[in-house]
Amino acid sequence: MSVSPELEELVAELENTADQLRAGDLAPEDAAAAVERCAELAARVGATLDAQAREPDDVLPGQEELL
């Protein structure tokens, strides 16, 4: 399974937002917004991974005979 461009973008934004939080340079209000954004992004990453996991794989030759 390959990583979709959407997933790569979400992960990159999540990493960037987490880096901002770790730097400790944000005002409390901005830090709270960044934490909320991380939670939102993490939920979207999880949903995207779930959707990708549910996509049917190509059936390999011979597999349909075993079922």
MODELLER restraints for C-alpha pairs under 7 A, 6 or more apart:
rsr = mdl.restraints
at = mdl.atoms
rsr.add(forms.Gaussian(group=physical.xy_distance, feature=features.Distance(at['CA:7:A'], at['CA:45:A']), mean=6.40, stdev=0.5))
rsr.add(forms.Gaussian(group=physical.xy_distance, feature=features.Distance(at['CA:7:A'], at['CA:48:A']), mean=6.85, stdev=0.5))
rsr.add(forms.Gaussian(group=physical.xy_distance, feature=features.Distance(at['CA:10:A'], at['CA:41:A']), mean=6.37, stdev=0.5))
rsr.add(forms.Gaussian(group=physical.xy_distance, feature=features.Distance(at['CA:10:A'], at['CA:45:A']), mean=6.47, stdev=0.5))
rsr.add(forms.Gaussian(group=physical.xy_distance, feature=features.Distance(at['CA:14:A'], at['CA:38:A']), mean=5.79, stdev=0.5))
rsr.add(forms.Gaussian(group=physical.xy_distance, feature=features.Distance(at['CA:14:A'], at['CA:41:A']), mean=6.05, stdev=0.5))
rsr.add(forms.Gaussian(group=physical.xy_distance, feature=features.Distance(at['CA:17:A'], at['CA:34:A']), mean=6.31, stdev=0.5))
rsr.add(forms.Gaussian(group=physical.xy_distance, feature=features.Distance(at['CA:17:A'], at['CA:38:A']), mean=6.65, stdev=0.5))
rsr.add(forms.Gaussian(group=physical.xy_distance, feature=features.Distance(at['CA:18:A'], at['CA:38:A']), mean=6.99, stdev=0.5))
rsr.add(forms.Gaussian(group=physical.xy_distance, feature=features.Distance(at['CA:21:A'], at['CA:31:A']), mean=6.35, stdev=0.5))
